[in-house]
Amino acid sequence: MGNDIKKKKKTSKRKKSKSLKIVIILFSFIILLGILGYFYLLGFTNNSRLGEGKINTKKAEAGEPVNILVMGVDIGDPGSKEASDPKRTDTMLVINYNPKTKNINMVSVPRDTRVTMNGKKIKINSAHAINGVNGSIAAVENLLGIEINNYAKIDYEGFRKVIDAIGGVEMDITRNMNYDDPSQNLHIHFQKGTTVHLDGKKAEEFFRWRKNNNGTGFADGDLGRIENQHKFISKVVEKVKSPSIIPKIPSILSTIPDYIETDMSPEEIIKYGYAVTKGDKSSINMITLQGEAKYIGNVSYFIYDREKNRDIVYTLKTGGTAQKDNNTEIDKSEIKIKVLNGTKVNGLAADCERKLKEMGYSNIVTGNGERRDFTKVRLKKDSSISTGEIENYLNIPNIEKNIQSDENFDIIILLGKDFANNRN
């Protein structure tokens, strides 16, 4: 029996020794990747994509919160192949990182946000086309009253390359997406209810989708698209935090210098990248600036609401924890909904009412309406209510959404034959 105990101890020691060796090898491998990464990222120092002259960022003090403006730029004039053509920002994101608390806040700036530049009212996405990176930085700083400490810029070619380098992501498709723009060779086709592997090309399509060929799409336009982008960014963060990313690191690091323009040093890039991969999910908050969509002079703008964004701006100035979008809920009992049955199917409006009550809505009126083939949702003018939850729960492939101001209801649902066909 004594010999058995000795054998078990030896076996246990060998197992511990083997485990320790594996940990040491893995740790050494990570250090090696870090060293390789450093030299890869030195490519930023001589990055040929940097060429706009001095960039007006204000470096943060060591240990203080930092604001990084991340910009995704469009292709410019679809008919031109000149790299120097003016390009607008298709996506603007202020990433706030607090090295003390490790909190990361990602604040999306709607591209249609109305700002003043050179004495003229413009959409904020035009600031880059007018004055490059400096124009975008100035526009965001003036809008929010904050300092931008660093920036990073990527175009759609770079976006595709980076997503391919990480191996793509899996995405659940929650609505039908069908859009074609031959001038940009952009063809978006995703089917609701499927799970799709998004490589670089497919990721670009998902990221850019806003409406369908028939005009259906997000009721709140770019705000809905931002919500889609947040879902995608969450998937990317999950991917880079997973062990499967380790063998892809050399490919990622060799891609970054060629396709991302930034004023960050290699050390800063590694530091911030490490913060994302090491932080838990609760430390990363995704927020969208609040305001309202409005037509001014036949131009669609997003009007920034300074009062509603007071907490977000405070967060960007102090590096605190911002409130996530999904925590800013509207009291569903206060939302007035009218449901009209536009078919010959009896009880359809009552069926819809039942489902809405299951979702927590209670202020509902039902009735009959004009005959129609397709369901339509109408929102009250200047409404901040999103119908995405209703659309998904009621299993309607694509709701056509119009803004109306002549009704005393927040949401009007006009049921068509498609709803009758899709009812459970």
N, C-alpha and C positions, 0 to 999 in steps of 0.2 A: 504493500500500500504506500509505503514511504517513497519507493521508486516511482510510483504513478504520480504522486504529488510533484516530485522533482521534474518528471517529464512534462507535466502540465505547465509548470513554471517556465521551463525552457521554451515550450511551444508559445506561451504567452509573450515571453520576451522577444522571440523571433517575430511574432505578429506585430508587436509594438515597434520593433526595429524596422520592419518592412513598411509599416504605416508612416513612420517618421521619415524614411527615405523617400516615399512618395510625396509627402508634404514638402520636403526639401527640394526635390526635383521640380515640383510644380511652382514653388516659390522662386526658384532660380530661373525657371522659364518665364515667369511674369516679369522678373527684374530684367531679363534679357530683352523681352519685348519692349519694356519701358525705355531701355537704352537705345534700341533700334528705332523706337518711336521718336525719341528725341532727335536723332539724326535725320529721320524722315522729315520731321516737322521743321527742321532748320531750312527746308526748302521755302518756307514762308518768307524768310529773310530776303531771298532773292526772287520772290514770286513775280513772274513777268505780268501777272494779272493786276498787280498793283501799279497804278499809273495815273491817279487823279491828283497827285500833289499832296500837300499837307491835309490830313484829316483832323477835323476839329473835335476830337474827343478829349475829355479831361480824366486823366488816370486817377483811379481810386487810391486812397492811402492804404498801406498794408494792413490787413485784418479788417478793413471796412467793407460794407456791402458794395457790390458792383452791379451796374446796369449795362447789359450788352444788347445792342440793337441788331437783331437778325433780320435780314432782308432776302426775300426771294424775288428775283426780277423776271419780267416777262421777256418775250423774244423781240420786242420792239416792233418795227414795221415788218409784217409777215412777208412782204415782197422784197425785202432787202436782206442781204447777207453780210452787211458791214458790221463788224463787231463793235464799232464805235457809235452806232446808232443809239439815240436816246431811248432808254428803257424805263418803264414804270415799275414800281414795286407791286407785285401781285400778292405778296404776303409780308406783313410787318409784325414782328414779335419782340417785345422787350423782355429779356430774361434777367431777373433779379436774383443774385446769389449772395447769401449772407454766410461768410466763412465761420462765424461764431456759432450760429444756430444750425447751420447746414441746410436751411430752408431755401428752396428754389421756387420762385414765382414766375410763371410764363404768362405775360399779358399780351393778348392779341389786339392790334390796332386795326379796325376795319378800314379797308383800302379806299372806301368812299367818304371817309371823314373829311368834313369841310374845314379848311384852314386858310389862313392868309399868308401869302408869300409875295414879296415885292409889291405890296399894295393891292394884290388881286386875290379874289376868292378862288381856291382850287381844291381838287380832291388831293388828299395827302399822298396818294400813290403817284401823282405827277411831280412831286418835289424832286424825286431822283432823276426824272427826265430833264428837269430844268437845271438842277445844280448838283447832280451826282449824289454821292454818299453824304457830303456836307449838307446838301439840301434836305435830305431825309432826316439827318440828325437834328438839324435846326428846327424842322417842322415838328418832330416829336418832342424835343425839349421845350419849345414854345407852347405846345398844346398841353403838356402835362406839368410843366414847371419843374422838371427834373434835370439831372445831368446824365448824359450818356458817356460811359467810361471806355467802352470798346464797341467794335462792330464786327459783323461777319456778313458776307454777301455771297449768294449762290444763285446761279441761273438754273434753268430746267435741265440742261445737259448735265451739269454737276449734280443736281438732285438725283437724276436717274443713276448716275455712276455710283454715288454714295450708297443708295438703297441696294443696288446690285452688289456692292462690296460687302454689305452686312448680311447678304443672303435673302433679302426681301422679308416680308411679314405676312401673316395670315390675317385676313379681315372678313368679318361677318357683314354681308351686304343687307341693309335694312330697307332699301327702297330701289325701285327700278331706275337705272340711269342710262339714258340713251341720247347722246348728243354727238353731232358731227360738225366739224369746222374744217373743210378741205383746205382753206388758205393756210392753216397752221398744221395740216396733216394730223389733226386731232380727232380721234374717233373713240368715244367713250360708250361702252356697252357692258353693264353689270345687271344681273338679275336678282331681284329681292329674294331673300331666303337662302342664298348660297353662301358658301365660304370660299373665298378666292385667295390664292397666293399672289400677292402684289410684288412683282419684280419692279425694277426701276421704271419701266414704261407704264405698267399698270398702276403703279403708285402715283405717277404724275397725273394720270387720268382721274383717279379717285380724288386726289388732292385738289384738282382744278374744277371738278364738276360743280355746277351751280343750277343748271336748268336743262330740260329736255328739248328735243327738237319741236315738240308740240306746245312748248311754253310752260309746261308744268314744272314744278321744282320747289325750292325752298320758299315759303311764304315771306320770310324775312331776308331773302336775298343773300347778301354776303355774310350776314350773321349766322345763317344756317350752314354756309360753307365753312365758316370758322369752326363751328361745332364738329363738322366732319373732320377737319384738319386736326383738331384736338384728339379725336379718337385715333387718328393715324399716328400722331406724335406719341401717344401713350403706348401704342404697339411697338414703335421704334425703341422707346425707352426700355420696355420689357425685353426686347431682343438684345440690346447692348448690355443688359444686366445679366443675361443668361450665360452659362458656361460655354454654350455652343459658339459664342462670339470669339473665344480665344484664338482658334486657328485662323480666323478671318482678320485679325488685327493687322498683320503686315499689309494685306490688300487695302484695308481701310486707310492706313497711314500713308500708303503710296498714292492713294486717290486724292486725299484732302488737299495737298499743296497745289495740285493742278486745277482744281475746280472751285475752291473756296477762297475768296478774297477777305483778308482780315488784318487788323492792326495788332492782334494779340501775339504775344511771344510764344515760342514753343512751350516754355514752362507754364504759361497761363493756360494754354490749351489743354495740356496734360492735367493740370490742377482742376480745371472746371469739368473736364471729361471724367476724371476720377470721382468728383463729387456726385455726378449724375449716376454713375454705376454703383457707387457705394450707398447712396441715400435710399431709404425705404420709400414705398409708394406714398405714404402720408406726408412726406416732406416736399413733394412736388405738387404744386398747385397750378391749375390752368384757368385763366380768367379772361373774359372779353370786356373791353371798355363798354360802358353803358351809355345809351343815348337813344335816338329815334331816327328812323328813315323818313326822309322828307324830300318832296320835289320843290326845287326853287328855280324858277325860270326854265321849266321843262328839263331840268337836270336832277338826277337822283343823287342825294347826298345822305351821309350819316351825320347827324348833329350831335356832337359830343355834349354830355350833360355833366358840367363841372361838379355840381352838388352830389349827384349819384356816384361819382367816381372819387369822392374825397378819401375814402378808406384805401382804395387801390393806390392812389397817388402817395398817400402817407406810407404805405408799404414799400413803394419804390424808392422813397427817400430814406427810410429807416431800416429796410431789410427785414421787416416783420413777417407775419404769416397772413397772407391774403385769404379772403373767403372764396372758396371754390364756387364756380358757376352753379353747380348742381345743389348748392346749399341755399341759394337765393330763390326760394320757392314762392309762388303766388298762392294765396288762399283760394283753393278751388271752389269753395262754397260761395265765393263772391263773383265767380265768372258766370255770366248769363249766356246760356246756350239755347238756340232754337234748332230743332231737328225737323226737317220737312221730307216726307216720303214722296219721291218723284216717280214711283212705279205703281203697278197694279197689285203688287204683293202686299196683302194685308198684314199689319202688325210690324212692318219693317222699322218704322220710326220708334215704336215701343221697344223693339229689340235693340236698337242703337242706344236708346235711353238707358236700358238696363246695363249695357256694357259701360256706358259713361259713368254710371253710378258705381260700378265696380272699381272704376279708376279714381273715385273720390269726388266727382262732380255731382252736385245736387240741384243746382238752380237751372232746371231744364224744362223747356216747353216743346211739345210735339204737335205736328199737324200734317196736312197734305200740301204738296206743291206741284209745280208744272212737271210734266213727264220729261225724263232725261235718261240718257244712256250712261253717263259718267257722273260720279259723285264730285261735288264741288264744295270747298270750304271757303267761307268769306270771313274775313277778320275786320273788326272795327278799325277805322282809320287811326293811325298812330298807336295801335296796340303793340304792347311789348310781349304779348303772349305767344309762345311757340306751340304750333299744332303737331310737332313731330311725334310726341307721345300718343296723341289721339290717332294719328295716321297709322302708326305701327300697331297699336292695340286693336284697332278695328279691321286690320288686314286689308287695307285698300292700297293697291299697287302704287298709284300716283294721284294725289289729290290736286286738282287745279285750284289755285288759290288767288282770289281777287280781294282787294281792299275796298270795303264799302263804308260809307259814313251815314247812310240814311236809315239805319236800324238801331233799335235800342238794345242790341245784344252784342256781346263781345265776340261770339263765334256763332255763325250760322252754317249748319251742315245740310246740304241739299243732296239727298240720297238718290243714286241712280241704279240702273240695272246691274252695274258692276258690283255694288254692295250686296245686292240680293244674291248674286252668283257666288260671292265670297263669304257669305254669312256661315257661321259654324252651326 
